[in-house]
Amino acid sequence: MKKSNNQNGSAHIVIIIILVVALLGTLGFVLWQNFLKPKNDTVGVKSVPTSTVTKIPPSAPNPYT
């Protein structure tokens, strides 16, 4: 019993299609993660811990106003 070449060729096509779909899915996920997903933090703004912030006491009212 000899396999026909048509069956062997169609198996290769199915494997290639599966690999292409997996590659496109991976690339789409990476693109979404790096470029399209909105970021929660803003660029250039750093938060300062409240324990290191020095509070300035309110100044006396200006008598000339």
mmCIF file as Biopython writes it, N, C-alpha, C and O atoms, coordinates in Angstrom:
data_model
#
loop_
_atom_site.group_PDB
_atom_site.id
_atom_site.type_symbol
_atom_site.label_atom_id
_atom_site.label_alt_id
_atom_site.label_comp_id
_atom_site.label_asym_id
_atom_site.label_entity_id
_atom_site.label_seq_id
_atom_site.pdbx_PDB_ins_code
_atom_site.Cartn_x
_atom_site.Cartn_y
_atom_site.Cartn_z
_atom_site.occupancy
_atom_site.B_iso_or_equiv
_atom_site.auth_seq_id
_atom_site.auth_asym_id
_atom_site.pdbx_PDB_model_num
ATOM 1   N N  . MET A ? 1  ? 0.828  -1.159 0.000  1.0 0.0 1  A 1 
ATOM 2   C CA . MET A ? 1  ? 0.000  0.000  0.000  1.0 0.0 1  A 1 
ATOM 3   C C  . MET A ? 1  ? 0.882  1.235  0.000  1.0 0.0 1  A 1 
ATOM 4   O O  . MET A ? 1  ? 1.749  1.410  0.856  1.0 0.0 1  A 1 
ATOM 5   N N  . LYS A ? 2  ? 0.642  2.057  -0.953 1.0 0.0 2  A 1 
ATOM 6   C CA . LYS A ? 2  ? 1.433  3.272  -1.099 1.0 0.0 2  A 1 
ATOM 7   C C  . LYS A ? 2  ? 0.539  4.483  -0.878 1.0 0.0 2  A 1 
ATOM 8   O O  . LYS A ? 2  ? -0.554 4.564  -1.439 1.0 0.0 2  A 1 
ATOM 9   N N  . LYS A ? 3  ? 1.009  5.437  -0.050 1.0 0.0 3  A 1 
ATOM 10  C CA . LYS A ? 3  ? 0.255  6.664  0.160  1.0 0.0 3  A 1 
ATOM 11  C C  . LYS A ? 3  ? 0.363  7.535  -1.081 1.0 0.0 3  A 1 
ATOM 12  O O  . LYS A ? 3  ? 1.391  7.576  -1.757 1.0 0.0 3  A 1 
ATOM 13  N N  . SER A ? 4  ? -0.712 8.217  -1.349 1.0 0.0 4  A 1 
ATOM 14  C CA . SER A ? 4  ? -0.650 9.129  -2.480 1.0 0.0 4  A 1 
ATOM 15  C C  . SER A ? 4  ? 0.035  10.427 -2.056 1.0 0.0 4  A 1 
ATOM 16  O O  . SER A ? 4  ? 0.005  10.802 -0.884 1.0 0.0 4  A 1 
ATOM 17  N N  . ASN A ? 5  ? 0.645  11.098 -3.009 1.0 0.0 5  A 1 
ATOM 18  C CA . ASN A ? 5  ? 1.331  12.349 -2.725 1.0 0.0 5  A 1 
ATOM 19  C C  . ASN A ? 5  ? 0.346  13.461 -2.358 1.0 0.0 5  A 1 
ATOM 20  O O  . ASN A ? 5  ? 0.726  14.430 -1.701 1.0 0.0 5  A 1 
ATOM 21  N N  . ASN A ? 6  ? -0.900 13.329 -2.773 1.0 0.0 6  A 1 
ATOM 22  C CA . ASN A ? 6  ? -1.893 14.356 -2.494 1.0 0.0 6  A 1 
ATOM 23  C C  . ASN A ? 6  ? -2.167 14.454 -0.993 1.0 0.0 6  A 1 
ATOM 24  O O  . ASN A ? 6  ? -2.311 15.559 -0.470 1.0 0.0 6  A 1 
ATOM 25  N N  . GLN A ? 7  ? -2.241 13.325 -0.295 1.0 0.0 7  A 1 
ATOM 26  C CA . GLN A ? 7  ? -2.471 13.342 1.143  1.0 0.0 7  A 1 
ATOM 27  C C  . GLN A ? 7  ? -1.279 13.930 1.877  1.0 0.0 7  A 1 
ATOM 28  O O  . GLN A ? 7  ? -1.459 14.698 2.822  1.0 0.0 7  A 1 
ATOM 29  N N  . ASN A ? 8  ? -0.095 13.594 1.472  1.0 0.0 8  A 1 
ATOM 30  C CA . ASN A ? 8  ? 1.111  14.099 2.118  1.0 0.0 8  A 1 
ATOM 31  C C  . ASN A ? 8  ? 1.234  15.612 1.915  1.0 0.0 8  A 1 
ATOM 32  O O  . ASN A ? 8  ? 1.644  16.323 2.832  1.0 0.0 8  A 1 
ATOM 33  N N  . GLY A ? 9  ? 0.891  16.101 0.752  1.0 0.0 9  A 1 
ATOM 34  C CA . GLY A ? 9  ? 0.955  17.528 0.475  1.0 0.0 9  A 1 
ATOM 35  C C  . GLY A ? 9  ? -0.080 18.311 1.254  1.0 0.0 9  A 1 
ATOM 36  O O  . GLY A ? 9  ? 0.195  19.420 1.714  1.0 0.0 9  A 1 
ATOM 37  N N  . SER A ? 10 ? -1.267 17.748 1.405  1.0 0.0 10 A 1 
ATOM 38  C CA . SER A ? 10 ? -2.303 18.456 2.152  1.0 0.0 10 A 1 
ATOM 39  C C  . SER A ? 10 ? -1.960 18.524 3.632  1.0 0.0 10 A 1 
ATOM 40  O O  . SER A ? 10 ? -2.343 19.485 4.299  1.0 0.0 10 A 1 
ATOM 41  N N  . ALA A ? 11 ? -1.262 17.549 4.159  1.0 0.0 11 A 1 
ATOM 42  C CA . ALA A ? 11 ? -0.843 17.591 5.561  1.0 0.0 11 A 1 
ATOM 43  C C  . ALA A ? 11 ? 0.161  18.725 5.771  1.0 0.0 11 A 1 
ATOM 44  O O  . ALA A ? 11 ? 0.124  19.403 6.798  1.0 0.0 11 A 1 
ATOM 45  N N  . HIS A ? 12 ? 1.039  18.928 4.825  1.0 0.0 12 A 1 
ATOM 46  C CA . HIS A ? 12 ? 2.003  20.026 4.925  1.0 0.0 12 A 1 
ATOM 47  C C  . HIS A ? 12 ? 1.297  21.373 4.881  1.0 0.0 12 A 1 
ATOM 48  O O  . HIS A ? 12 ? 1.680  22.297 5.599  1.0 0.0 12 A 1 
ATOM 49  N N  . ILE A ? 13 ? 0.283  21.492 4.057  1.0 0.0 13 A 1 
ATOM 50  C CA . ILE A ? 13 ? -0.458 22.746 3.950  1.0 0.0 13 A 1 
ATOM 51  C C  . ILE A ? 13 ? -1.176 23.047 5.264  1.0 0.0 13 A 1 
ATOM 52  O O  . ILE A ? 13 ? -1.196 24.196 5.706  1.0 0.0 13 A 1 
ATOM 53  N N  . VAL A ? 14 ? -1.756 22.040 5.884  1.0 0.0 14 A 1 
ATOM 54  C CA . VAL A ? 14 ? -2.443 22.236 7.160  1.0 0.0 14 A 1 
ATOM 55  C C  . VAL A ? 14 ? -1.454 22.681 8.230  1.0 0.0 14 A 1 
ATOM 56  O O  . VAL A ? 14 ? -1.761 23.581 9.012  1.0 0.0 14 A 1 
ATOM 57  N N  . ILE A ? 15 ? -0.289 22.078 8.279  1.0 0.0 15 A 1 
ATOM 58  C CA . ILE A ? 15 ? 0.733  22.452 9.260  1.0 0.0 15 A 1 
ATOM 59  C C  . ILE A ? 15 ? 1.198  23.881 9.026  1.0 0.0 15 A 1 
ATOM 60  O O  . ILE A ? 15 ? 1.366  24.636 9.983  1.0 0.0 15 A 1 
ATOM 61  N N  . ILE A ? 16 ? 1.407  24.264 7.782  1.0 0.0 16 A 1 
ATOM 62  C CA . ILE A ? 16 ? 1.835  25.623 7.454  1.0 0.0 16 A 1 
ATOM 63  C C  . ILE A ? 16 ? 0.765  26.631 7.859  1.0 0.0 16 A 1 
ATOM 64  O O  . ILE A ? 16 ? 1.088  27.686 8.407  1.0 0.0 16 A 1 
ATOM 65  N N  . ILE A ? 17 ? -0.502 26.322 7.599  1.0 0.0 17 A 1 
ATOM 66  C CA . ILE A ? 17 ? -1.593 27.232 7.966  1.0 0.0 17 A 1 
ATOM 67  C C  . ILE A ? 17 ? -1.652 27.399 9.487  1.0 0.0 17 A 1 
ATOM 68  O O  . ILE A ? 17 ? -1.835 28.515 9.975  1.0 0.0 17 A 1 
ATOM 69  N N  . ILE A ? 18 ? -1.503 26.321 10.230 1.0 0.0 18 A 1 
ATOM 70  C CA . ILE A ? 18 ? -1.523 26.397 11.693 1.0 0.0 18 A 1 
ATOM 71  C C  . ILE A ? 18 ? -0.361 27.255 12.199 1.0 0.0 18 A 1 
ATOM 72  O O  . ILE A ? 18 ? -0.548 28.072 13.101 1.0 0.0 18 A 1 
ATOM 73  N N  . LEU A ? 19 ? 0.820  27.083 11.637 1.0 0.0 19 A 1 
ATOM 74  C CA . LEU A ? 19 ? 1.978  27.878 12.052 1.0 0.0 19 A 1 
ATOM 75  C C  . LEU A ? 19 ? 1.798  29.357 11.725 1.0 0.0 19 A 1 
ATOM 76  O O  . LEU A ? 19 ? 2.177  30.216 12.521 1.0 0.0 19 A 1 
ATOM 77  N N  . VAL A ? 20 ? 1.225  29.664 10.565 1.0 0.0 20 A 1 
ATOM 78  C CA . VAL A ? 20 ? 0.991  31.060 10.183 1.0 0.0 20 A 1 
ATOM 79  C C  . VAL A ? 20 ? -0.028 31.706 11.118 1.0 0.0 20 A 1 
ATOM 80  O O  . VAL A ? 20 ? 0.157  32.851 11.530 1.0 0.0 20 A 1 
ATOM 81  N N  . VAL A ? 21 ? -1.094 30.996 11.455 1.0 0.0 21 A 1 
ATOM 82  C CA . VAL A ? 21 ? -2.110 31.532 12.365 1.0 0.0 21 A 1 
ATOM 83  C C  . VAL A ? 21 ? -1.500 31.763 13.752 1.0 0.0 21 A 1 
ATOM 84  O O  . VAL A ? 21 ? -1.783 32.780 14.385 1.0 0.0 21 A 1 
ATOM 85  N N  . ALA A ? 22 ? -0.674 30.839 14.227 1.0 0.0 22 A 1 
ATOM 86  C CA . ALA A ? 22 ? -0.025 31.005 15.536 1.0 0.0 22 A 1 
ATOM 87  C C  . ALA A ? 22 ? 0.931  32.197 15.511 1.0 0.0 22 A 1 
ATOM 88  O O  . ALA A ? 22 ? 0.993  32.958 16.477 1.0 0.0 22 A 1 
ATOM 89  N N  . LEU A ? 23 ? 1.666  32.366 14.430 1.0 0.0 23 A 1 
ATOM 90  C CA . LEU A ? 23 ? 2.592  33.489 14.308 1.0 0.0 23 A 1 
ATOM 91  C C  . LEU A ? 23 ? 1.840  34.815 14.280 1.0 0.0 23 A 1 
ATOM 92  O O  . LEU A ? 23 ? 2.245  35.768 14.946 1.0 0.0 23 A 1 
ATOM 93  N N  . LEU A ? 24 ? 0.761  34.888 13.526 1.0 0.0 24 A 1 
ATOM 94  C CA . LEU A ? 24 ? -0.031 36.116 13.463 1.0 0.0 24 A 1 
ATOM 95  C C  . LEU A ? 24 ? -0.668 36.432 14.822 1.0 0.0 24 A 1 
ATOM 96  O O  . LEU A ? 24 ? -0.733 37.595 15.221 1.0 0.0 24 A 1 
ATOM 97  N N  . GLY A ? 25 ? -1.129 35.420 15.519 1.0 0.0 25 A 1 
ATOM 98  C CA . GLY A ? 25 ? -1.696 35.634 16.848 1.0 0.0 25 A 1 
ATOM 99  C C  . GLY A ? 25 ? -0.659 36.158 17.828 1.0 0.0 25 A 1 
ATOM 100 O O  . GLY A ? 25 ? -0.949 37.058 18.616 1.0 0.0 25 A 1 
ATOM 101 N N  . THR A ? 26 ? 0.534  35.609 17.788 1.0 0.0 26 A 1 
ATOM 102 C CA . THR A ? 26 ? 1.610  36.065 18.662 1.0 0.0 26 A 1 
ATOM 103 C C  . THR A ? 26 ? 2.009  37.495 18.340 1.0 0.0 26 A 1 
ATOM 104 O O  . THR A ? 26 ? 2.185  38.307 19.248 1.0 0.0 26 A 1 
ATOM 105 N N  . LEU A ? 27 ? 2.152  37.809 17.076 1.0 0.0 27 A 1 
ATOM 106 C CA . LEU A ? 27 ? 2.516  39.169 16.679 1.0 0.0 27 A 1 
ATOM 107 C C  . LEU A ? 27 ? 1.416  40.164 17.045 1.0 0.0 27 A 1 
ATOM 108 O O  . LEU A ? 27 ? 1.707  41.280 17.476 1.0 0.0 27 A 1 
ATOM 109 N N  . GLY A ? 28 ? 0.180  39.776 16.879 1.0 0.0 28 A 1 
ATOM 110 C CA . GLY A ? 28 ? -0.927 40.647 17.254 1.0 0.0 28 A 1 
ATOM 111 C C  . GLY A ? 28 ? -0.948 40.913 18.743 1.0 0.0 28 A 1 
ATOM 112 O O  . GLY A ? 28 ? -1.208 42.041 19.163 1.0 0.0 28 A 1 
ATOM 113 N N  . PHE A ? 29 ? -0.680 39.902 19.552 1.0 0.0 29 A 1 
ATOM 114 C CA . PHE A ? 29 ? -0.647 40.077 21.000 1.0 0.0 29 A 1 
ATOM 115 C C  . PHE A ? 29 ? 0.483  41.010 21.418 1.0 0.0 29 A 1 
ATOM 116 O O  . PHE A ? 29 ? 0.285  41.881 22.265 1.0 0.0 29 A 1 
ATOM 117 N N  . VAL A ? 30 ? 1.661  40.837 20.834 1.0 0.0 30 A 1 
ATOM 118 C CA . VAL A ? 30 ? 2.801  41.698 21.157 1.0 0.0 30 A 1 
ATOM 119 C C  . VAL A ? 30 ? 2.509  43.135 20.737 1.0 0.0 30 A 1 
ATOM 120 O O  . VAL A ? 30 ? 2.814  44.071 21.476 1.0 0.0 30 A 1 
ATOM 121 N N  . LEU A ? 31 ? 1.930  43.315 19.573 1.0 0.0 31 A 1 
ATOM 122 C CA . LEU A ? 31 ? 1.567  44.651 19.107 1.0 0.0 31 A 1 
ATOM 123 C C  . LEU A ? 31 ? 0.571  45.288 20.062 1.0 0.0 31 A 1 
ATOM 124 O O  . LEU A ? 31 ? 0.722  46.460 20.406 1.0 0.0 31 A 1 
ATOM 125 N N  . TRP A ? 32 ? -0.430 44.557 20.494 1.0 0.0 32 A 1 
ATOM 126 C CA . TRP A ? 32 ? -1.445 45.085 21.400 1.0 0.0 32 A 1 
ATOM 127 C C  . TRP A ? 32 ? -0.826 45.462 22.749 1.0 0.0 32 A 1 
ATOM 128 O O  . TRP A ? 32 ? -1.151 46.510 23.308 1.0 0.0 32 A 1 
ATOM 129 N N  . GLN A ? 33 ? 0.059  44.621 23.270 1.0 0.0 33 A 1 
ATOM 130 C CA . GLN A ? 33 ? 0.679  44.888 24.561 1.0 0.0 33 A 1 
ATOM 131 C C  . GLN A ? 33 ? 1.573  46.126 24.525 1.0 0.0 33 A 1 
ATOM 132 O O  . GLN A ? 33 ? 1.597  46.899 25.482 1.0 0.0 33 A 1 
ATOM 133 N N  . ASN A ? 34 ? 2.306  46.320 23.431 1.0 0.0 34 A 1 
ATOM 134 C CA . ASN A ? 34 ? 3.298  47.381 23.403 1.0 0.0 34 A 1 
ATOM 135 C C  . ASN A ? 34 ? 2.789  48.694 22.832 1.0 0.0 34 A 1 
ATOM 136 O O  . ASN A ? 34 ? 3.309  49.746 23.205 1.0 0.0 34 A 1 
ATOM 137 N N  . PHE A ? 35 ? 1.817  48.686 21.963 1.0 0.0 35 A 1 
ATOM 138 C CA . PHE A ? 35 ? 1.449  49.905 21.263 1.0 0.0 35 A 1 
ATOM 139 C C  . PHE A ? 35 ? -0.011 50.312 21.427 1.0 0.0 35 A 1 
ATOM 140 O O  . PHE A ? 35 ? -0.302 51.508 21.449 1.0 0.0 35 A 1 
ATOM 141 N N  . LEU A ? 36 ? -0.922 49.384 21.541 1.0 0.0 36 A 1 
ATOM 142 C CA . LEU A ? 36 ? -2.330 49.730 21.520 1.0 0.0 36 A 1 
ATOM 143 C C  . LEU A ? 36 ? -2.984 49.735 22.892 1.0 0.0 36 A 1 
ATOM 144 O O  . LEU A ? 36 ? -4.016 50.383 23.067 1.0 0.0 36 A 1 
ATOM 145 N N  . LYS A ? 37 ? -2.430 49.046 23.858 1.0 0.0 37 A 1 
ATOM 146 C CA . LYS A ? 37 ? -3.024 48.974 25.184 1.0 0.0 37 A 1 
ATOM 147 C C  . LYS A ? 37 ? -2.795 50.306 25.901 1.0 0.0 37 A 1 
ATOM 148 O O  . LYS A ? 37 ? -1.658 50.770 25.977 1.0 0.0 37 A 1 
ATOM 149 N N  . PRO A ? 38 ? -3.859 50.933 26.432 1.0 0.0 38 A 1 
ATOM 150 C CA . PRO A ? 38 ? -3.669 52.209 27.124 1.0 0.0 38 A 1 
ATOM 151 C C  . PRO A ? 38 ? -2.865 52.020 28.400 1.0 0.0 38 A 1 
ATOM 152 O O  . PRO A ? 38 ? -3.036 51.042 29.126 1.0 0.0 38 A 1 
ATOM 153 N N  . LYS A ? 39 ? -1.992 52.970 28.654 1.0 0.0 39 A 1 
ATOM 154 C CA . LYS A ? 39 ? -1.149 52.895 29.827 1.0 0.0 39 A 1 
ATOM 155 C C  . LYS A ? 39 ? -1.815 53.623 30.985 1.0 0.0 39 A 1 
ATOM 156 O O  . LYS A ? 39 ? -2.470 54.645 30.779 1.0 0.0 39 A 1 
ATOM 157 N N  . ASN A ? 40 ? -1.655 53.110 32.198 1.0 0.0 40 A 1 
ATOM 158 C CA . ASN A ? 40 ? -2.276 53.700 33.373 1.0 0.0 40 A 1 
ATOM 159 C C  . ASN A ? 40 ? -1.522 54.917 33.885 1.0 0.0 40 A 1 
ATOM 160 O O  . ASN A ? 40 ? -2.133 55.857 34.394 1.0 0.0 40 A 1 
ATOM 161 N N  . ASP A ? 41 ? -0.205 54.910 33.755 1.0 0.0 41 A 1 
ATOM 162 C CA . ASP A ? 41 ? 0.566  56.027 34.281 1.0 0.0 41 A 1 
ATOM 163 C C  . ASP A ? 41 ? 0.917  56.999 33.157 1.0 0.0 41 A 1 
ATOM 164 O O  . ASP A ? 41 ? 0.957  56.623 31.986 1.0 0.0 41 A 1 
ATOM 165 N N  . THR A ? 42 ? 1.169  58.242 33.529 1.0 0.0 42 A 1 
ATOM 166 C CA . THR A ? 42 ? 1.534  59.243 32.547 1.0 0.0 42 A 1 
ATOM 167 C C  . THR A ? 42 ? 3.039  59.373 32.489 1.0 0.0 42 A 1 
ATOM 168 O O  . THR A ? 42 ? 3.733  59.066 33.458 1.0 0.0 42 A 1 
ATOM 169 N N  . VAL A ? 43 ? 3.541  59.823 31.367 1.0 0.0 43 A 1 
ATOM 170 C CA . VAL A ? 43 ? 4.979  59.933 31.155 1.0 0.0 43 A 1 
ATOM 171 C C  . VAL A ? 43 ? 5.481  61.196 31.844 1.0 0.0 43 A 1 
ATOM 172 O O  . VAL A ? 43 ? 4.867  62.256 31.725 1.0 0.0 43 A 1 
ATOM 173 N N  . GLY A ? 44 ? 6.583  61.087 32.555 1.0 0.0 44 A 1 
ATOM 174 C CA . GLY A ? 44 ? 7.224  62.238 33.155 1.0 0.0 44 A 1 
ATOM 175 C C  . GLY A ? 44 ? 6.701  62.618 34.534 1.0 0.0 44 A 1 
ATOM 176 O O  . GLY A ? 44 ? 7.264  63.513 35.164 1.0 0.0 44 A 1 
ATOM 177 N N  . VAL A ? 45 ? 5.675  61.994 35.014 1.0 0.0 45 A 1 
ATOM 178 C CA . VAL A ? 45 ? 5.137  62.312 36.332 1.0 0.0 45 A 1 
ATOM 179 C C  . VAL A ? 45 ? 5.524  61.195 37.284 1.0 0.0 45 A 1 
ATOM 180 O O  . VAL A ? 45 ? 5.191  60.028 37.075 1.0 0.0 45 A 1 
ATOM 181 N N  . LYS A ? 46 ? 6.234  61.579 38.332 1.0 0.0 46 A 1 
ATOM 182 C CA . LYS A ? 46 ? 6.646  60.589 39.322 1.0 0.0 46 A 1 
ATOM 183 C C  . LYS A ? 46 ? 5.933  60.873 40.622 1.0 0.0 46 A 1 
ATOM 184 O O  . LYS A ? 46 ? 5.785  62.030 41.017 1.0 0.0 46 A 1 
ATOM 185 N N  . SER A ? 47 ? 5.499  59.841 41.277 1.0 0.0 47 A 1 
ATOM 186 C CA . SER A ? 47 ? 4.825  60.033 42.556 1.0 0.0 47 A 1 
ATOM 187 C C  . SER A ? 47 ? 5.873  60.078 43.663 1.0 0.0 47 A 1 
ATOM 188 O O  . SER A ? 47 ? 6.874  59.363 43.619 1.0 0.0 47 A 1 
ATOM 189 N N  . VAL A ? 48 ? 5.629  60.921 44.644 1.0 0.0 48 A 1 
ATOM 190 C CA . VAL A ? 48 ? 6.533  61.067 45.776 1.0 0.0 48 A 1 
ATOM 191 C C  . VAL A ? 48 ? 5.830  60.495 46.996 1.0 0.0 48 A 1 
ATOM 192 O O  . VAL A ? 48 ? 4.666  60.810 47.242 1.0 0.0 48 A 1 
ATOM 193 N N  . PRO A ? 49 ? 6.515  59.664 47.756 1.0 0.0 49 A 1 
ATOM 194 C CA . PRO A ? 49 ? 5.892  59.127 48.961 1.0 0.0 49 A 1 
ATOM 195 C C  . PRO A ? 49 ? 5.520  60.260 49.910 1.0 0.0 49 A 1 
ATOM 196 O O  . PRO A ? 49 ? 6.264  61.232 50.041 1.0 0.0 49 A 1 
ATOM 197 N N  . THR A ? 50 ? 4.383  60.141 50.565 1.0 0.0 50 A 1 
ATOM 198 C CA . THR A ? 50 ? 3.902  61.211 51.433 1.0 0.0 50 A 1 
ATOM 199 C C  . THR A ? 50 ? 4.773  61.372 52.670 1.0 0.0 50 A 1 
ATOM 200 O O  . THR A ? 50 ? 4.759  62.437 53.286 1.0 0.0 50 A 1 
ATOM 201 N N  . SER A ? 51 ? 5.527  60.353 53.052 1.0 0.0 51 A 1 
ATOM 202 C CA . SER A ? 51 ? 6.369  60.473 54.245 1.0 0.0 51 A 1 
ATOM 203 C C  . SER A ? 51 ? 7.563  61.396 53.999 1.0 0.0 51 A 1 
ATOM 204 O O  . SER A ? 51 ? 8.123  61.915 54.965 1.0 0.0 51 A 1 
ATOM 205 N N  . THR A ? 52 ? 7.972  61.621 52.762 1.0 0.0 52 A 1 
ATOM 206 C CA . THR A ? 52 ? 9.114  62.467 52.472 1.0 0.0 52 A 1 
ATOM 207 C C  . THR A ? 52 ? 8.712  63.892 52.131 1.0 0.0 52 A 1 
ATOM 208 O O  . THR A ? 52 ? 9.582  64.747 51.966 1.0 0.0 52 A 1 
ATOM 209 N N  . VAL A ? 53 ? 7.434  64.167 52.022 1.0 0.0 53 A 1 
ATOM 210 C CA . VAL A ? 53 ? 6.978  65.504 51.671 1.0 0.0 53 A 1 
ATOM 211 C C  . VAL A ? 53 ? 6.961  66.360 52.932 1.0 0.0 53 A 1 
ATOM 212 O O  . VAL A ? 53 ? 6.410  65.958 53.957 1.0 0.0 53 A 1 
ATOM 213 N N  . THR A ? 54 ? 7.576  67.557 52.848 1.0 0.0 54 A 1 
ATOM 214 C CA . THR A ? 54 ? 7.582  68.481 53.969 1.0 0.0 54 A 1 
ATOM 215 C C  . THR A ? 54 ? 6.388  69.405 53.833 1.0 0.0 54 A 1 
ATOM 216 O O  . THR A ? 54 ? 6.186  70.035 52.795 1.0 0.0 54 A 1 
ATOM 217 N N  . LYS A ? 55 ? 5.609  69.477 54.882 1.0 0.0 55 A 1 
ATOM 218 C CA . LYS A ? 55 ? 4.440  70.345 54.850 1.0 0.0 55 A 1 
ATOM 219 C C  . LYS A ? 55 ? 4.839  71.738 55.326 1.0 0.0 55 A 1 
ATOM 220 O O  . LYS A ? 55 ? 5.541  71.888 56.327 1.0 0.0 55 A 1 
ATOM 221 N N  . ILE A ? 56 ? 4.385  72.746 54.601 1.0 0.0 56 A 1 
ATOM 222 C CA . ILE A ? 56 ? 4.685  74.130 54.928 1.0 0.0 56 A 1 
ATOM 223 C C  . ILE A ? 56 ? 3.506  74.659 55.751 1.0 0.0 56 A 1 
ATOM 224 O O  . ILE A ? 56 ? 2.350  74.578 55.337 1.0 0.0 56 A 1 
ATOM 225 N N  . PRO A ? 57 ? 3.833  75.201 56.927 1.0 0.0 57 A 1 
ATOM 226 C CA . PRO A ? 57 ? 2.730  75.725 57.753 1.0 0.0 57 A 1 
ATOM 227 C C  . PRO A ? 57 ? 2.134  76.964 57.085 1.0 0.0 57 A 1 
ATOM 228 O O  . PRO A ? 57 ? 2.841  77.684 56.380 1.0 0.0 57 A 1 
ATOM 229 N N  . PRO A ? 58 ? 0.840  77.220 57.300 1.0 0.0 58 A 1 
ATOM 230 C CA . PRO A ? 58 ? 0.241  78.396 56.701 1.0 0.0 58 A 1 
ATOM 231 C C  . PRO A ? 58 ? 0.876  79.659 57.250 1.0 0.0 58 A 1 
ATOM 232 O O  . PRO A ? 58 ? 1.188  79.748 58.437 1.0 0.0 58 A 1 
ATOM 233 N N  . SER A ? 59 ? 1.065  80.637 56.367 1.0 0.0 59 A 1 
ATOM 234 C CA . SER A ? 59 ? 1.697  81.875 56.788 1.0 0.0 59 A 1 
ATOM 235 C C  . SER A ? 59 ? 0.668  82.800 57.440 1.0 0.0 59 A 1 
ATOM 236 O O  . SER A ? 59 ? -0.542 82.634 57.282 1.0 0.0 59 A 1 
ATOM 237 N N  . ALA A ? 60 ? 1.186  83.761 58.164 1.0 0.0 60 A 1 
ATOM 238 C CA . ALA A ? 60 ? 0.304  84.720 58.835 1.0 0.0 60 A 1 
ATOM 239 C C  . ALA A ? 60 ? -0.391 85.583 57.788 1.0 0.0 60 A 1 
ATOM 240 O O  . ALA A ? 60 ? 0.198  85.851 56.741 1.0 0.0 60 A 1 
ATOM 241 N N  . PRO A ? 61 ? -1.609 86.021 58.030 1.0 0.0 61 A 1 
ATOM 242 C CA . PRO A ? 61 ? -2.303 86.849 57.051 1.0 0.0 61 A 1 
ATOM 243 C C  . PRO A ? 61 ? -1.574 88.175 56.848 1.0 0.0 61 A 1 
ATOM 244 O O  . PRO A ? 61 ? -0.975 88.719 57.776 1.0 0.0 61 A 1 
ATOM 245 N N  . ASN A ? 62 ? -1.635 88.676 55.634 1.0 0.0 62 A 1 
ATOM 246 C CA . ASN A ? 62 ? -0.982 89.927 55.291 1.0 0.0 62 A 1 
ATOM 247 C C  . ASN A ? 62 ? -1.796 91.089 55.870 1.0 0.0 62 A 1 
ATOM 248 O O  . ASN A ? 62 ? -2.968 91.244 55.528 1.0 0.0 62 A 1 
ATOM 249 N N  . PRO A ? 63 ? -1.196 91.905 56.737 1.0 0.0 63 A 1 
ATOM 250 C CA . PRO A ? 63 ? -1.957 92.994 57.349 1.0 0.0 63 A 1 
ATOM 251 C C  . PRO A ? 63 ? -2.285 94.130 56.367 1.0 0.0 63 A 1 
ATOM 252 O O  . PRO A ? 63 ? -3.131 94.971 56.671 1.0 0.0 63 A 1 
ATOM 253 N N  . TYR A ? 64 ? -1.650 94.169 55.229 1.0 0.0 64 A 1 
ATOM 254 C CA . TYR A ? 64 ? -1.848 95.255 54.266 1.0 0.0 64 A 1 
ATOM 255 C C  . TYR A ? 64 ? -2.932 94.952 53.239 1.0 0.0 64 A 1 
ATOM 256 O O  . TYR A ? 64 ? -3.194 95.788 52.374 1.0 0.0 64 A 1 
ATOM 257 N N  . THR A ? 65 ? -3.566 93.794 53.304 1.0 0.0 65 A 1 
ATOM 258 C CA . THR A ? 65 ? -4.618 93.489 52.341 1.0 0.0 65 A 1 
ATOM 259 C C  . THR A ? 65 ? -5.972 93.929 52.791 1.0 0.0 65 A 1 
ATOM 260 O O  . THR A ? 65 ? -6.954 93.734 52.074 1.0 0.0 65 A 1 
#
